[in-house]
Amino acid sequence: MGINQGLGQGAGRYTPGDTAGKTPEELKQEQEKRAERVQKDLRAGPSAPKPGDDYTPVTYDPQYILMVNRLKKYFPIKGGMISHTVGHVKAVDGVTFNLKRGTTMGLVGESGCGKTTTGRTILRLSGEKTGGQVLFNGKEVYDFSAKEMRALRTQMQIIFQDPFSSLSPRLPVGEIIGEAVREHNLVSKEEFNDYIDQVMDNCGLQSFHKERYPHEFSGGQRQRICIARALALNPEFVVCDEPVSALDVSIQAQIINLLQELQEKYKLTYLFISHDLSVVEHISDTVGVMYLGNLVEYGDTVDIFKNPLHPYTKALFSAIPIPDPTAKMNRIVLEGSIPSPANPPAGCKFHTRCANCMEKCKHEAPEQKEIEPGHFVVCHLYDK
């Protein structure tokens, strides 16, 4: 073989995956080893905790439209040269509550505690859950196929926080509200315009608004458009993700009253996420208080506001302003900063800021306990 001929055939080079010179037996052995490695990786699964590892399945109770049991949602943290998973942000870390039909549950807590992620995970809008159960009308939401989930979308809706960025600037209002109605074939073509007019009228909008674009409306009107878009599908359950946080006080009252009127008229069930405790007290039947991905207290609105049990709930409620300039507020100021959800402290997550911290709190995570009928708290102060 000449020099030029040898170089032309790649002599002296090593090509990865080159099978030249290998016997059929050697090739077969390599294929078997490769297949074994693939199966081993599949069995090992991702580095995130496995769904269903640490919870007891709940039994469906027909009085509840939604049953959430030990719900978890972790987001992977990528790092390194090959962008592998080096940790997880525990946005929702074991949330449990039940929601009765036709009622409103308020979900409160500091920014970043996982309120919005909880709502989006319940609706299956944030990918797959990490663990736990979400039962809607007795059926596990994450067991539905794509076709079944498409049909379920008409029963579960969300009102997003920002009434401007959640609306397409390229579509007129009539198309924004009616797009999903047409997609799901809820009404015939002949009835479509009349149906959209009726939905808009129910939400305080005029029929001639259909040809206008979102930028032509005020903040309150845009929020009404968002509500109309959600209710156009005739849902049973609606997640209200801070629907009045971007509005002034007078417009907030209008939107809250509208939500209550629509709830009474159509027997809707709300999960109302908000920072405004006064609004939550006004509209909610039950209240859940979240801290760093956990639901630390849950119960009837009257019980929670009159007799808060968890130290974090007491501190949160002490910040509610009193409309009396002569009244003295006993404000509870929490020391320290909120720990990172990517590296939460061991034991009770609140122990680094709690004035009632005990040694047990630093090592052992508390369990949810029912202190009085329907009033649950997650705190070692109430251990028997």
C-alpha positions, 0 to 999 in steps of 0.5 A, spaced: 500 500 500 502 506 497 503 512 502 498 516 498 493 510 498 494 509 506 492 516 507 486 516 503 483 511 507 485 514 513 491 510 515 494 512 522 487 515 524 482 513 530 475 514 528 470 513 534 465 508 533 469 505 527 467 497 527 472 496 522 476 489 524 471 487 529 468 480 529 461 479 529 461 477 536 465 483 538 460 487 535 454 483 538 457 484 545 458 491 544 451 492 543 448 488 549 453 492 553 450 499 550 443 496 551 444 494 558 447 501 560 441 504 557 436 500 561 440 501 567 439 509 566 432 508 565 431 504 571 435 509 575 430 515 572 432 522 574 435 525 580 429 528 582 425 525 588 420 519 585 413 521 585 409 517 590 414 516 594 412 519 601 404 519 601 398 515 603 393 516 597 387 519 599 380 517 598 375 521 594 370 525 598 364 527 593 363 534 597 370 536 595 371 538 587 379 538 589 383 534 593 391 536 593 395 531 597 402 532 599 403 535 592 410 537 590 413 541 584 421 541 584 425 545 578 432 542 576 438 546 577 443 545 571 450 546 572 457 544 570 460 543 563 455 538 561 449 542 564 447 536 569 442 537 574 446 539 581 440 540 585 433 542 585 428 548 587 423 546 591 417 551 589 412 546 592 414 541 597 408 537 600 402 541 600 395 538 602 388 541 602 381 540 600 376 545 596 369 544 597 364 545 591 362 552 590 367 555 595 373 560 595 380 558 598 385 564 599 392 562 598 397 567 602 404 568 603 410 572 602 413 573 594 416 566 592 413 562 597 410 558 591 403 560 591 402 561 583 406 555 582 401 551 586 396 553 582 399 552 576 401 545 578 394 543 580 392 545 573 398 541 570 401 548 567 408 547 569 410 540 566 410 534 570 409 534 578 414 531 582 410 527 587 403 527 591 396 527 588 391 532 585 384 529 584 379 533 580 372 530 581 375 524 584 380 523 578 388 524 578 389 530 573 396 527 572 393 520 569 389 524 563 392 523 556 393 528 552 386 528 549 382 527 556 386 533 558 384 537 552 377 536 554 378 537 562 381 544 560 374 547 559 373 545 566 379 548 569 381 555 568 386 560 570 385 568 571 393 570 570 396 576 574 398 581 569 391 583 565 396 586 560 401 581 558 396 575 558 392 578 553 395 578 545 396 585 543 395 582 536 387 580 537 381 584 538 377 582 544 372 578 541 377 573 538 381 573 545 374 571 548 372 566 543 378 563 541 378 557 546 370 557 545 371 556 537 377 551 539 373 546 543 366 547 539 362 549 545 357 553 541 355 552 533 357 558 528 350 561 528 350 562 536 357 564 536 357 571 536 351 571 541 354 567 546 360 572 546 356 578 547 352 574 553 359 572 556 362 580 555 355 582 558 356 578 564 363 581 565 361 588 565 363 589 557 359 592 551 358 588 545 362 593 541 368 592 545 369 586 541 373 590 535 377 593 540 384 591 542 387 590 549 391 597 549 385 601 548 382 599 555 384 601 562 387 596 567 380 594 570 377 593 563 383 588 561 382 584 567 374 583 566 377 581 559 381 576 562 375 574 567 371 573 560 376 569 557 376 564 563 368 564 564 367 563 556 368 555 557 363 555 563 368 552 567 367 549 574 374 551 577 378 557 576 385 559 579 385 567 580 392 568 580 392 575 584 387 578 579 386 585 583 394 586 585 395 591 579 389 595 580 387 601 584 383 600 590 376 602 587 377 598 581 379 592 586 372 592 589 369 592 582 373 586 580 372 582 587 364 584 587 364 581 579 367 575 581 362 574 587 356 575 583 359 570 577 360 565 583 353 565 585 350 565 578 354 559 576 356 555 582 364 556 581 369 554 585 375 559 586 383 558 588 384 565 590 391 567 590 393 574 593 398 578 597 392 582 600 389 579 606 384 584 607 381 582 600 382 574 602 378 575 608 373 578 604 372 573 599 374 567 602 371 561 605 377 558 607 385 560 607 391 557 606 398 560 609 404 558 605 411 559 607 417 556 603 413 551 599 409 548 605 402 550 607 403 552 614 396 553 616 389 552 613 382 553 616 376 557 615 377 564 614 373 566 621 378 561 625 384 563 621 383 571 622 380 570 629 385 565 632 392 564 628 396 559 631 402 558 627 408 564 628 408 565 621 401 566 620 401 571 626 407 575 624 403 576 617 397 578 620 400 583 624 402 587 618 395 588 616 394 596 616 388 598 621 384 604 618 385 608 625 391 613 626 390 612 633 390 605 634 397 602 636 399 596 632 403 590 635 407 589 629 411 582 629 417 583 625 421 577 623 428 577 623 433 574 618 431 573 611 427 568 607 432 561 606 433 559 599 428 554 596 434 550 593 437 549 600 432 550 605 434 549 612 433 542 616 427 541 620 422 546 620 423 551 614 421 557 619 425 555 625 431 560 622 426 566 623 421 563 629 422 567 636 419 560 639 424 556 636 425 549 640 431 544 639 426 539 636 424 544 630 432 544 628 432 537 626 425 534 625 420 537 620 413 538 623 407 534 621 400 537 619 395 537 625 388 538 626 387 543 632 380 544 632 375 542 627 377 544 620 383 548 623 390 545 621 397 547 623 404 545 621 408 546 628 411 543 633 408 548 638 402 544 638 405 537 639 401 533 644 
